[in-house]
Amino acid sequence: MLIYLNGKFVPKEEAKISVFDHGLLYGDGVFEGIRSYNGRVFKLYEHLERLYASAKYIMLEIPLTMDEMAEVVLESIRVNQLRDAYVRLVVTRGVGDLGLSPQKCPRPTIFCIADQIELYPSRFYEEGLELISVPTRRNAADALDPRVKSLNYLNNILAKIEGELCGYAEALMVDRNGYVLEGTGANIFLYRRGTLVTPPAYVGALEGITRAGRH
């Protein structure tokens, strides 16, 4: 497997970042999870637009144009000879010191992994799966804008742990008022009166690509 890292493709064993990278130290960075099916990338530019919007929100300047970043994604799939793939595209604040300030991080770190992934066992796609609501609530929208897809996923991870401890593969996340928002790693849709509905982003859910236009 070859990983794109700061301008070149390297074997995964050599794809290393500094322990002083603020993406590692503080979750300071943004990412996208992108799919390709039968050699075609699903809504690539919509994902990139969200990536760049998330970076802008945290005042992280990405040193590649959107077209250049699109080529990074496409080439990552090509060099690994994949057709059905999961692509994890990450931009961190970069290497700095042990302080919080991003002013000490002169250059972002960019890496892109193209691989395959199975989020759930295949039988769940045939039979469905059961969810459980968990104590951990989704971050409040007025504390951290849900439109930012940041590297800080601890909120979701805690909910995932709680669900798994109870024997469930997925957990249902609600806001502080008890309203349904999303799963730990997936959007939630309800089928009602012939229409798919899903929570809007402004209440605290991620502004999903696949659910755009639903509310």
N, CA, C and O of each residue as an XYZ file, in Angstrom:
860
protein
N       0.834     -1.190      0.000
C       0.000      0.000      0.000
C       0.877      1.251      0.000
O       1.877      1.320      0.715
N       0.493      2.233     -0.805
C       1.199      3.507     -0.870
C       0.314      4.607     -0.284
O      -0.881      4.680     -0.569
N       0.914      5.446      0.526
C       0.211      6.546      1.190
C       0.757      7.873      0.671
O       1.971      8.063      0.591
N      -0.142      8.788      0.320
C       0.292     10.140     -0.025
C       0.627     10.882      1.261
O      -0.196     10.942      2.175
N       1.824     11.445      1.339
C       2.245     12.200      2.512
C       3.068     13.399      2.074
O       4.202     13.257      1.616
N       2.489     14.572      2.219
C       3.190     15.836      1.959
C       3.899     15.864      0.609
O       5.074     16.221      0.518
N       3.173     15.486     -0.427
C       3.691     15.670     -1.779
C       4.252     14.446     -2.466
O       4.614     14.516     -3.640
N       4.337     13.321     -1.766
C       4.847     12.123     -2.422
C       4.179     10.875     -1.860
O       3.622     10.887     -0.762
N       4.246      9.812     -2.631
C       3.689      8.533     -2.209
C       4.788      7.678     -1.601
O       5.860      7.503     -2.181
N       4.495      7.148     -0.415
C       5.476      6.327      0.301
C       4.793      5.049      0.773
O       3.578      5.040      0.972
N       5.559      3.957      0.959
C       4.973      2.744      1.538
C       4.400      3.057      2.921
O       4.908      3.923      3.633
N       3.339      2.341      3.290
C       2.671      2.672      4.554
C       3.615      2.570      5.750
O       3.432      3.272      6.745
N       4.626      1.698      5.660
C       5.588      1.566      6.756
C       6.424      2.833      6.936
O       6.973      3.075      8.011
N       6.514      3.636      5.879
C       7.307      4.862      5.927
C       6.441      6.108      6.081
O       6.963      7.222      6.143
N       5.137      5.931      6.143
C       4.216      7.065      6.254
C       4.111      7.474      7.718
O       3.239      6.999      8.445
N       4.999      8.353      8.137
C       5.103      8.729      9.542
C       5.020     10.242      9.694
O       5.487     10.995      8.839
N       4.420     10.668     10.794
C       4.386     12.094     11.107
C       5.016     12.310     12.479
O       5.155     11.375     13.268
N       5.389     13.541     12.746
C       6.071     13.885     13.986
C       5.132     13.773     15.194
O       3.930     14.015     15.083
N       5.700     13.403     16.345
C       4.920     13.408     17.584
C       4.573     14.836     18.003
O       3.762     15.029     18.909
N       5.174     15.838     17.357
C       4.855     17.230     17.633
C       3.804     17.791     16.675
O       3.505     18.985     16.708
N       3.247     16.933     15.826
C       2.176     17.381     14.929
C       0.934     17.682     15.764
O       0.509     16.852     16.568
N       0.356     18.854     15.576
C      -0.793     19.260     16.388
C      -2.060     18.474     16.063
O      -3.018     18.493     16.836
N      -2.070     17.788     14.930
C      -3.175     16.870     14.670
C      -3.173     15.730     15.667
O      -4.232     15.291     16.116
N      -1.994     15.249     16.015
C      -1.837     14.189     17.010
C      -1.971     14.723     18.431
O      -2.644     14.117     19.265
N      -1.334     15.848     18.705
C      -1.332     16.372     20.072
C      -2.694     16.896     20.512
O      -3.083     16.730     21.668
N      -3.424     17.533     19.584
C      -4.644     18.229     19.990
C      -5.863     17.950     19.114
O      -6.920     18.540     19.334
N      -5.738     17.070     18.131
C      -6.862     16.861     17.221
C      -7.119     18.078     16.361
O      -8.242     18.308     15.913
N      -6.071     18.860     16.129
C      -6.191     20.122     15.401
C      -6.005     19.861     13.909
O      -4.882     19.823     13.406
N      -7.106     19.686     13.224
C      -7.063     19.409     11.794
C      -8.439     18.979     11.310
O      -9.391     18.912     12.087
N      -8.530     18.695     10.038
C      -9.804     18.332      9.419
C      -9.600     17.115      8.518
O      -8.476     16.794      8.132
N     -10.698     16.448      8.193
C     -10.581     15.270      7.337
C     -11.867     15.039      6.571
O     -12.906     15.628      6.870
N     -11.775     14.175      5.585
C     -12.938     13.684      4.853
C     -12.794     12.180      4.653
O     -11.692     11.680      4.428
N     -13.899     11.470      4.734
C     -13.961     10.063      4.354
C     -14.720      9.958      3.041
O     -15.898     10.307      2.970
N     -14.054      9.482      2.014
C     -14.586      9.525      0.638
C     -14.632      8.111      0.078
O     -13.728      7.311      0.321
N     -15.673      7.806     -0.663
C     -15.831      6.467     -1.242
C     -15.670      6.501     -2.763
O     -16.016      7.479     -3.426
N     -15.137      5.408     -3.286
C     -15.188      5.194     -4.730
C     -15.888      3.869     -4.983
O     -15.699      2.901     -4.246
N     -16.695      3.839     -6.030
C     -17.443      2.641     -6.400
C     -17.175      2.340     -7.869
O     -17.410      3.177     -8.741
N     -16.683      1.140     -8.126
C     -16.402      0.715     -9.504
C     -15.529      1.739    -10.233
O     -15.740      2.036    -11.409
N     -14.548      2.267     -9.505
C     -13.597      3.184    -10.116
C     -14.036      4.636    -10.190
O     -13.296      5.479    -10.696
N     -15.224      4.939     -9.697
C     -15.722      6.318     -9.741
C     -15.869      6.846     -8.314
O     -16.457      6.186     -7.457
N     -15.331      8.039     -8.070
C     -15.378      8.635     -6.734
C     -16.734      9.313     -6.533
O     -17.196     10.076     -7.381
N     -17.352      9.021     -5.408
C     -18.676      9.552     -5.107
C     -18.592     10.987     -4.591
O     -18.036     11.247     -3.524
N     -19.160     11.920     -5.375
C     -19.266     13.330     -4.977
C     -17.934     13.895     -4.449
O     -17.868     14.455     -3.355
N     -16.900     13.732     -5.244
C     -15.565     14.145     -4.817
C     -15.514     15.629     -4.469
O     -15.026     15.992     -3.399
N     -16.005     16.482     -5.349
C     -15.868     17.918     -5.096
C     -16.764     18.394     -3.959
O     -16.437     19.371     -3.285
N     -17.886     17.720     -3.736
C     -18.697     18.062     -2.569
C     -17.927     17.779     -1.280
O     -17.988     18.558     -0.329
N     -17.200     16.654     -1.257
C     -16.368     16.339     -0.096
C     -15.244     17.358      0.059
O     -14.946     17.795      1.171
N     -14.623     17.732     -1.052
C     -13.527     18.698     -0.968
C     -14.021     20.077     -0.540
O     -13.336     20.781      0.202
N     -15.191     20.457     -1.000
C     -15.752     21.737     -0.572
C     -15.978     21.747      0.939
O     -15.742     22.757      1.602
N     -16.441     20.605      1.485
C     -16.639     20.529      2.934
C     -15.300     20.551      3.668
O     -15.180     21.167      4.727
N     -14.289     19.874      3.102
C     -12.959     19.886      3.703
C     -12.409     21.301      3.790
O     -11.926     21.723      4.841
N     -12.481     22.027      2.695
C     -11.932     23.383      2.664
C     -12.752     24.330      3.533
O     -12.199     25.256      4.126
N     -14.068     24.111      3.616
C     -14.900     24.934      4.494
C     -14.565     24.675      5.958
O     -14.512     25.607      6.760
N     -14.338     23.396      6.309
C     -13.946     23.060      7.676
C     -12.605     23.697      8.019
O     -12.427     24.240      9.109
N     -11.652     23.627      7.069
C     -10.336     24.227      7.295
C     -10.444     25.740      7.470
O      -9.772     26.324      8.319
N     -11.281     26.355      6.675
C     -11.452     27.808      6.783
C     -12.011     28.184      8.147
O     -11.607     29.188      8.735
N     -12.937     27.380      8.645
C     -13.555     27.665      9.942
C     -12.519     27.668     11.057
O     -12.583     28.503     11.960
N     -11.560     26.736     11.003
C     -10.535     26.684     12.056
C      -9.280     27.475     11.653
O      -8.233     27.369     12.292
N      -9.409     28.264     10.587
C      -8.329     29.138     10.117
C      -7.058     28.358      9.790
O      -5.949     28.735     10.167
N      -7.267     27.264      9.081
C      -6.179     26.415      8.604
C      -6.100     26.556      7.084
O      -7.029     26.171      6.373
N      -5.016     27.096      6.599
C      -4.861     27.327      5.160
C      -4.260     26.093      4.502
O      -3.151     25.678      4.836
N      -4.998     25.514      3.568
C      -4.539     24.328      2.851
C      -3.670     24.773      1.672
O      -4.136     25.555      0.842
N      -2.431     24.304      1.570
C      -1.507     24.800      0.549
C      -1.688     24.170     -0.836
O      -0.813     24.308     -1.691
N      -2.789     23.492     -1.063
C      -3.097     22.936     -2.371
C      -4.426     23.507     -2.847
O      -5.314     23.782     -2.040
N      -4.561     23.683     -4.159
C      -5.859     24.069     -4.694
C      -6.802     22.877     -4.612
O      -6.370     21.744     -4.400
N      -8.081     23.141     -4.782
C      -9.048     22.058     -4.730
C      -8.823     21.055     -5.861
O      -8.997     19.852     -5.666
N      -8.440     21.541     -7.035
C      -8.148     20.633     -8.151
C      -6.924     19.767     -7.856
O      -6.901     18.580     -8.180
N      -5.914     20.368     -7.244
C      -4.722     19.595     -6.872
C      -5.067     18.534     -5.830
O      -4.549     17.418     -5.877
N      -5.938     18.885     -4.894
C      -6.339     17.923     -3.869
C      -7.184     16.806     -4.476
O      -7.093     15.654     -4.051
N      -7.997     17.144     -5.459
C      -8.775     16.114     -6.154
C      -7.848     15.104     -6.817
O      -8.117     13.903     -6.790
N      -6.765     15.580     -7.406
C      -5.810     14.685     -8.048
C      -5.104     13.806     -7.017
O      -4.789     12.652     -7.307
N      -4.852     14.330     -5.827
C      -4.279     13.519     -4.742
C      -5.184     12.331     -4.436
O      -4.717     11.200     -4.298
N      -6.468     12.594     -4.332
C      -7.434     11.523     -4.046
C      -7.466     10.501     -5.177
O      -7.396      9.297     -4.935
N      -7.572     10.980     -6.403
C      -7.668     10.081     -7.550
C      -6.396      9.252     -7.725
O      -6.462      8.058     -8.017
N      -5.248      9.888     -7.546
C      -3.982      9.174     -7.713
C      -3.773      8.157     -6.581
O      -3.173      7.103     -6.792
N      -4.265      8.476     -5.397
C      -4.162      7.520     -4.287
C      -4.911      6.235     -4.604
O      -4.463      5.145     -4.249
N      -6.039      6.363     -5.265
C      -6.808      5.184     -5.662
C      -6.096      4.435     -6.780
O      -6.037      3.206     -6.784
N      -5.556      5.201     -7.734
C      -4.893      4.572     -8.892
C      -3.658      3.783     -8.467
O      -3.498      2.627     -8.857
N      -2.786      4.397     -7.674
C      -1.508      3.746     -7.351
C      -1.708      2.493     -6.506
O      -0.853      1.608     -6.477
N      -2.846      2.426     -5.821
C      -3.139      1.236     -5.031
C      -4.047      0.251     -5.765
O      -4.484     -0.755     -5.205
N      -4.322      0.571     -7.050
C      -5.075     -0.316     -7.933
C      -6.409     -0.747     -7.312
O      -6.754     -1.928     -7.272
N      -7.137      0.258     -6.832
C      -8.437      0.011     -6.208
C      -9.562      0.522     -7.101
O      -9.390      1.477     -7.858
N     -10.695     -0.122     -7.000
C     -11.899      0.360     -7.669
C     -12.978      0.708     -6.644
O     -13.561      1.791     -6.695
N     -13.239     -0.200     -5.726
C     -14.136      0.090     -4.607
C     -13.247      0.402     -3.407
O     -12.601     -0.488     -2.855
N     -13.219      1.653     -3.015
C     -12.238      2.070     -2.009
C     -12.851      3.034     -1.004
O     -13.874      3.672     -1.255
N     -12.188      3.112      0.138
C     -12.466      4.146      1.123
C     -11.218      5.019      1.214
O     -10.115      4.513      1.424
N     -11.390      6.310      1.058
C     -10.274      7.250      1.076
C     -10.383      8.139      2.306
O     -11.410      8.780      2.529
N      -9.329      8.175      3.095
C      -9.272      9.078      4.238
C      -8.277     10.190      3.904
O      -7.071      9.957      3.821
N      -8.798     11.390      3.717
C      -8.010     12.560      3.369
C      -7.902     13.454      4.599
O      -8.920     13.882      5.144
N      -6.679     13.741      5.041
C      -6.464     14.437      6.305
C      -5.539     15.635      6.110
O      -4.517     15.543      5.429
N      -5.912     16.753      6.714
C      -5.045     17.932      6.779
C      -4.918     18.326      8.244
O      -5.911     18.692      8.873
N      -3.715     18.255      8.792
C      -3.495     18.653     10.176
C      -2.859     20.037     10.220
O      -2.412     20.571      9.204
N      -2.830     20.605     11.433
C      -2.202     21.914     11.595
C      -0.702     21.847     11.303
O      -0.085     22.843     10.925
N      -0.132     20.667     11.484
C       1.286     20.487     11.210
C       2.133     20.466     12.469
O       1.616     20.508     13.585
N       3.432     20.400     12.273
C       4.379     20.295     13.379
C       4.536     21.646     14.074
O       4.732     22.677     13.430
N       4.444     21.615     15.414
C       4.645     22.818     16.211
C       5.375     22.470     17.485
O       6.198     21.555     17.517
N       5.062     23.214     18.547
C       5.639     22.878     19.842
C       4.532     22.321     20.738
O       3.463     21.965     20.243
N       4.772     22.243     22.041
C       3.794     21.668     22.953
C       2.712     22.652     23.372
O       1.811     22.301     24.134
N       2.797     23.865     22.885
C       1.751     24.844     23.180
C       0.563     24.686     22.245
O       0.641     24.005     21.223
N      -0.538     25.329     22.614
C      -1.762     25.242     21.819
C      -1.725     26.088     20.548
O      -2.383     25.758     19.562
N      -0.965     27.167     20.569
C      -1.044     28.148     19.484
C      -0.640     27.564     18.131
O       0.438     26.982     18.003
N      -1.499     27.717     17.122
C      -1.145     27.273     15.775
C      -0.110     28.163     15.097
O       0.394     27.830     14.024
N       0.207     29.296     15.722
C       1.219     30.183     15.152
C       2.591     29.519     15.095
O       3.452     29.933     14.319
N       2.796     28.492     15.913
C       4.075     27.782     15.929
C       4.105     26.628     14.918
O       5.072     25.867     14.870
N       3.045     26.503     14.115
C       2.949     25.427     13.112
C       3.036     26.050     11.724
O       2.016     26.482     11.186
N       4.219     26.106     11.135
C       4.388     26.841      9.882
C       3.799     26.166      8.657
O       3.498     26.841      7.673
N       3.628     24.861      8.691
C       3.200     24.154      7.479
C       2.260     22.995      7.840
O       2.605     22.174      8.690
N       1.081     22.913      7.211
C       0.173     21.800      7.482
C       0.758     20.463      7.017
O       1.613     20.417      6.133
N       0.289     19.402      7.617
C       0.592     18.047      7.157
C      -0.609     17.530      6.368
O      -1.749     17.630      6.822
N      -0.345     16.982      5.194
C      -1.422     16.427      4.362
C      -1.105     14.966      4.078
O      -0.018     14.638      3.602
N      -2.051     14.104      4.370
C      -1.878     12.718      3.957
C      -3.202     12.136      3.485
O      -4.281     12.586      3.871
N      -3.082     11.117      2.636
C      -4.265     10.508      2.024
C      -4.068      9.000      1.972
O      -3.078      8.509      1.431
N      -5.019      8.274      2.539
C      -4.974      6.817      2.581
C      -6.123      6.277      1.732
O      -7.279      6.644      1.938
N      -5.803      5.416      0.791
C      -6.829      4.726     -0.001
C      -6.760      3.245      0.330
O      -5.737      2.595      0.120
N      -7.856      2.727      0.847
C      -7.883      1.337      1.296
C      -9.318      0.835      1.172
O     -10.154      1.475      0.534
N      -9.592     -0.297      1.776
C     -10.944     -0.837      1.836
C     -11.371     -0.902      3.288
O     -10.539     -1.029      4.186
N     -12.672     -0.817      3.514
C     -13.181     -0.761      4.876
C     -14.524     -1.476      4.945
O     -15.309     -1.451      3.997
N     -14.771     -2.108      6.075
C     -16.084     -2.685      6.359
C     -16.518     -2.157      7.717
O     -16.012     -2.590      8.753
N     -17.460     -1.217      7.706
C     -17.898     -0.607      8.950
C     -18.698     -1.580      9.803
O     -18.585     -1.586     11.029
N     -19.505     -2.400      9.143
C     -20.337     -3.368      9.845
C     -20.253     -4.708      9.135
O     -19.989     -4.746      7.934
N     -20.471     -5.807      9.844
C     -20.534     -7.119      9.184
C     -21.587     -7.115      8.080
O     -22.613     -6.445      8.196
N     -21.331     -7.864      7.012
C     -22.202     -7.839      5.835
C     -23.644     -8.224      6.155
O     -24.571     -7.748      5.500
N     -23.841     -9.086      7.161
C     -25.210     -9.520      7.467
C     -26.101     -8.355      7.910
O     -27.317     -8.395      7.723
N     -25.488     -7.309      8.504
C     -26.293     -6.174      8.939
C     -26.909     -5.439      7.752
O     -27.985     -4.851      7.870
N     -26.230     -5.473      6.616
C     -26.767     -4.811      5.429
C     -27.940     -5.588      4.842
O     -28.761     -5.027      4.117
N     -28.014     -6.858      5.152
C     -29.115     -7.702      4.684
C     -30.268     -7.706      5.694
O     -31.438     -7.648      5.316
N     -29.920     -7.777      6.977
C     -30.933     -7.980      8.019
C     -31.250     -6.714      8.807
O     -32.244     -6.676      9.532
N     -30.418     -5.670      8.676
C     -30.557     -4.492      9.510
C     -29.827     -4.681     10.827
O     -29.382     -5.784     11.145
N     -29.705     -3.612     11.590
C     -29.045     -3.708     12.891
C     -29.825     -2.911     13.927
O     -30.560     -1.980     13.597
N     -29.650     -3.289     15.167
C     -30.294     -2.599     16.276
C     -29.357     -1.523     16.832
O     -28.139     -1.694     16.883
N     -29.959     -0.425     17.242
C     -29.217      0.677     17.854
C     -29.584      0.798     19.324
O     -30.612      0.291     19.774
N     -28.725      1.476     20.051
C     -29.035      1.820     21.428
C     -28.676      3.279     21.651
O     -27.641      3.741     21.172
N     -29.505      3.998     22.361
C     -29.142      5.366     22.734
C     -28.209      5.295     23.932
O     -28.349      4.417     24.783
N     -27.267      6.208     23.997
C     -26.198      6.141     25.005
C     -26.136      7.448     25.799
O     -26.667      8.466     25.354
N     -25.491      7.427     26.973
C     -25.431      8.636     27.805
C     -24.681      9.805     27.166
O     -25.063     10.958     27.363
N     -23.627      9.526     26.405
C     -22.847     10.614     25.801
C     -23.683     11.353     24.769
O     -24.213     10.748     23.838
N     -23.796     12.644     24.938
C     -24.574     13.476     24.026
C     -23.678     14.068     22.943
O     -22.469     14.204     23.126
N     -24.279     14.409     21.836
C     -23.541     15.064     20.760
C     -23.119     16.444     21.234
O     -23.854     17.115     21.958
N     -21.910     16.869     20.811
C     -21.453     18.214     21.153
C     -22.495     19.253     20.781
O     -23.110     19.173     19.717
N     -22.691     20.217     21.647
C     -23.668     21.273     21.380
C     -23.237     22.113     20.184
O     -22.059     22.434     20.029
N     -24.200     22.463     19.346
C     -23.900     23.227     18.130
C     -23.343     24.607     18.445
O     -22.602     25.173     17.641
N     -23.690     25.157     19.607
C     -23.168     26.476     19.964
C     -21.813     26.397     20.664
O     -21.241     27.425     21.027
N     -21.292     25.168     20.856
C     -19.959     24.997     21.418
C     -18.941     24.689     20.328
O     -17.842     25.243     20.328
N     -19.300     23.811     19.404
C     -18.446     23.483     18.260
C     -19.342     23.275     17.052
O     -20.191     22.383     17.048
N     -19.158     24.083     16.042
C     -20.015     24.040     14.856
C     -19.999     22.637     14.260
O     -18.929     22.140     13.910
N     -21.162     21.980     14.134
C     -21.215     20.621     13.608
C     -20.827     20.516     12.137
O     -20.614     19.415     11.629
N     -20.735     21.637     11.460
C     -20.316     21.601     10.054
C     -18.821     21.359      9.907
O     -18.346     21.057      8.812
N     -18.073     21.490     11.003
C     -16.628     21.264     10.970
C     -16.350     19.776     11.189
O     -16.657     19.227     12.247
N     -15.770     19.137     10.186
C     -15.416     17.720     10.311
C     -13.964     17.664     10.778
O     -13.039     17.534      9.977
N     -13.790     17.767     12.089
C     -12.444     17.900     12.650
C     -11.881     16.554     13.065
O     -12.589     15.547     13.093
N     -10.584     16.554     13.390
C      -9.927     15.333     13.843
C     -10.312     14.964     15.268
O     -10.034     13.850     15.712
N     -10.939     15.870     15.983
C     -11.346     15.584     17.356
C     -12.672     14.819     17.331
O     -13.744     15.422     17.280
N     -12.588     13.500     17.366
C     -13.771     12.637     17.287
C     -14.055     11.944     18.614
O     -14.762     10.938     18.649
N     -13.507     12.477     19.709
C     -13.656     11.812     20.992
C     -15.120     11.687     21.401
O     -15.512     10.689     22.004
N     -15.925     12.691     21.079
C     -17.355     12.647     21.379
C     -18.002     11.392     20.782
O     -18.732     10.676     21.467
N     -17.729     11.137     19.505
C     -18.290      9.974     18.823
C     -17.694      8.671     19.347
O     -18.388      7.663     19.481
N     -16.392      8.711     19.641
C     -15.718      7.501     20.116
C     -16.288      7.054     21.459
O     -16.501      5.861     21.672
N     -16.534      7.994     22.360
C     -17.111      7.641     23.651
C     -18.484      7.002     23.487
O     -18.807      6.025     24.162
N     -19.290      7.560     22.584
C     -20.610      6.978     22.328
C     -20.485      5.584     21.718
O     -21.263      4.688     22.044
N     -19.508      5.406     20.836
C     -19.266      4.092     20.227
C     -18.891      3.077     21.302
O     -19.399      1.955     21.297
N     -18.010      3.457     22.222
C     -17.599      2.567     23.306
C     -18.800      2.163     24.153
O     -18.953      0.992     24.501
N     -19.645      3.123     24.482
C     -20.816      2.832     25.303
C     -21.746      1.857     24.610
O     -22.280      0.943     25.238
N     -21.943      2.055     23.302
C     -22.790      1.131     22.555
C     -22.225     -0.279     22.528
O     -22.951     -1.252     22.734
N     -20.920     -0.384     22.271
C     -20.285     -1.706     22.201
C     -20.281     -2.406     23.556
O     -20.427     -3.626     23.618
N     -20.117     -1.657     24.633
C     -20.160     -2.260     25.971
C     -21.532     -2.870     26.263
O     -21.651     -3.797     27.064
N     -22.548     -2.346     25.613
C     -23.906     -2.885     25.781
C     -24.240     -3.951     24.733
O     -25.350     -4.482     24.713
N     -23.268     -4.259     23.860
C     -23.471     -5.311     22.872
C     -24.062     -4.865     21.556
O     -24.596     -5.687     20.812
N     -23.980     -3.560     21.245
C     -24.546     -3.032     20.006
C     -23.433     -2.516     19.088
O     -22.451     -1.934     19.549
N     -23.604     -2.737     17.788
C     -22.594     -2.329     16.820
C     -22.635     -0.835     16.539
O     -21.657     -0.270     16.049
N     -23.749     -0.195     16.842
C     -23.887      1.233     16.573
C     -24.730      1.857     17.669
O     -25.595      1.211     18.261
N     -24.456      3.136     17.926
C     -25.186      3.868     18.955
C     -25.870      5.080     18.345
O     -25.415      5.640     17.347
N     -26.962      5.466     18.964
C     -27.731      6.615     18.516
C     -27.356      7.814     19.374
O     -27.439      7.763     20.601
N     -26.945      8.885     18.722
C     -26.535     10.082     19.441
C     -27.666     11.122     19.412
O     -28.268     11.386     18.372
N     -27.927     11.694     20.578
C     -28.955     12.725     20.692
C     -28.313     13.996     21.242
O     -27.187     13.968     21.737
N     -29.037     15.104     21.150
C     -28.507     16.358     21.693
C     -28.879     16.486     23.168
O     -29.463     15.569     23.746
N     -28.545     17.600     23.765
C     -28.768     17.768     25.206
C     -30.247     17.832     25.559
O     -30.614     17.722     26.730
N     -31.107     18.012     24.543
C     -32.551     18.015     24.774
C     -33.198     16.676     24.450
O     -34.410     16.511     24.585
N     -32.368     15.708     24.014
C     -32.895     14.384     23.722
C     -33.365     14.177     22.300
O     -33.961     13.144     21.997
N     -33.113     15.133     21.416
C     -33.521     14.991     20.020
C     -32.478     14.185     19.239
O     -31.274     14.362     19.429
N     -32.951     13.309     18.369
C     -32.073     12.434     17.586
C     -31.270     13.260     16.582
O     -31.812     14.132     15.903
N     -29.932     12.963     16.498
C     -29.076     13.667     15.550
C     -28.436     12.733     14.542
O     -28.594     12.933     13.338
N     -27.705     11.701     15.008
C     -26.974     10.840     14.101
C     -26.442      9.624     14.848
O     -26.602      9.513     16.063
N     -25.808      8.711     14.110
C     -25.082      7.623     14.735
C     -23.671      8.070     15.054
O     -23.316      9.224     14.809
N     -22.853      7.168     15.602
C     -21.477      7.546     15.933
C     -20.630      7.764     14.689
O     -19.670      8.533     14.718
N     -20.977      7.093     13.597
C     -20.211      7.247     12.358
C     -21.080      7.205     11.123
O     -20.595      6.931     10.025
N     -22.371      7.476     11.296
C     -23.291      7.374     10.159
C     -24.453      8.340     10.343
O     -24.815      8.698     11.463
N     -25.023      8.750      9.227
C     -26.209      9.590      9.271
C     -27.432      8.763      9.647
O     -27.441      7.541      9.497
N     -28.450      9.438     10.133
C     -29.718      8.797     10.464
C     -30.792      9.322      9.515
O     -30.966     10.532      9.368
N     -31.514      8.395      8.869
C     -32.649      8.735      8.020
C     -33.898      8.060      8.574
O     -33.824      6.938      9.076
N     -35.023      8.722      8.490
C     -36.308      8.127      8.799
C     -37.181      8.164      7.550
O     -37.178      9.142      6.801
N     -37.920      7.092      7.343
C     -38.839      7.039      6.207
C     -40.229      7.379      6.722
O     -40.792      6.647      7.537
N     -40.780      8.489      6.247
C     -42.072      8.941      6.728
C     -42.925      9.466      5.577
O     -42.548     10.410      4.883
N     -44.063      8.842      5.394
C     -45.016      9.273      4.364
C     -44.384      9.362      2.985
O     -44.599     10.321      2.244
N     -43.602      8.345      2.659
C     -43.005      8.281      1.332
C     -41.785      9.144      1.132
O     -41.298      9.279      0.010
N     -41.272      9.740      2.216
C     -40.137     10.653      2.107
C     -39.075     10.290      3.134
O     -39.389      9.894      4.256
N     -37.808     10.430      2.734
C     -36.706     10.279      3.677
C     -36.461     11.614      4.367
O     -36.311     12.637      3.700
N     -36.420     11.613      5.684
C     -36.133     12.828      6.438
C     -34.923     12.575      7.328
O     -34.666     11.439      7.727
N     -34.182     13.634      7.637
C     -32.973     13.520      8.445
C     -32.767     14.829      9.194
O     -33.173     15.880      8.696
N     -32.147     14.804     10.381
C     -31.980     16.040     11.152
C     -31.146     17.076     10.388
O     -30.187     16.708      9.710
N     -31.494     18.354     10.487
C     -30.704     19.403      9.829
C     -29.394     19.652     10.568
O     -29.282     19.381     11.763
N     -28.413     20.168      9.849
C     -27.087     20.382     10.440
C     -27.111     21.384     11.569
O     -26.352     21.246     12.528
N     -27.966     22.397     11.481
C     -27.900     23.471     12.471
C     -28.292     23.024     13.884
O     -28.019     23.738     14.848
N     -28.932     21.847     14.022
C     -29.290     21.385     15.360
C     -28.149     20.626     16.025
O     -28.217     20.327     17.218
N     -27.096     20.311     15.261
C     -25.945     19.662     15.868
C     -25.449     18.435     15.149
O     -24.583     17.735     15.674
N     -25.965     18.141     13.960
C     -25.513     17.001     13.176
C     -24.532     17.477     12.099
O     -24.570     18.632     11.674
N     -23.667     16.578     11.674
C     -22.744     16.918     10.603
C     -23.514     17.209      9.322
O     -24.526     16.571      9.035
N     -23.027     18.172      8.563
C     -23.669     18.522      7.293
C     -23.295     17.461      6.262
O     -22.325     17.616      5.519
N     -24.070     16.390      6.226
C     -23.710     15.210      5.441
C     -23.800     15.423      3.949
O     -24.626     16.203      3.475
N     -22.946     14.726      3.200
C     -22.959     14.790      1.738
C     -24.114     13.968      1.188
O     -24.852     14.437      0.322
N     -24.277     12.744      1.684
C     -25.320     11.872      1.148
C     -26.717     12.337      1.520
O     -27.688     11.988      0.848
N     -26.827     13.111      2.571
C     -28.159     13.550      2.988
C     -28.455     15.004      2.631
O     -29.427     15.583      3.116
N     -27.623     15.583      1.792
C     -27.855     16.968      1.376
C     -29.223     17.102      0.705
O     -29.605     16.280     -0.128
N     -29.930     18.127      1.076
C     -31.249     18.366      0.502
C     -32.370     17.718      1.273
O     -33.540     17.982      0.996
N     -32.043     16.865      2.246
C     -33.078     16.268      3.102
C     -33.152     17.057      4.402
O     -32.155     17.620      4.855
N     -34.338     17.095      4.998
C     -34.481     17.780      6.277
C     -35.700     17.225      7.022
O     -36.002     17.668      8.130
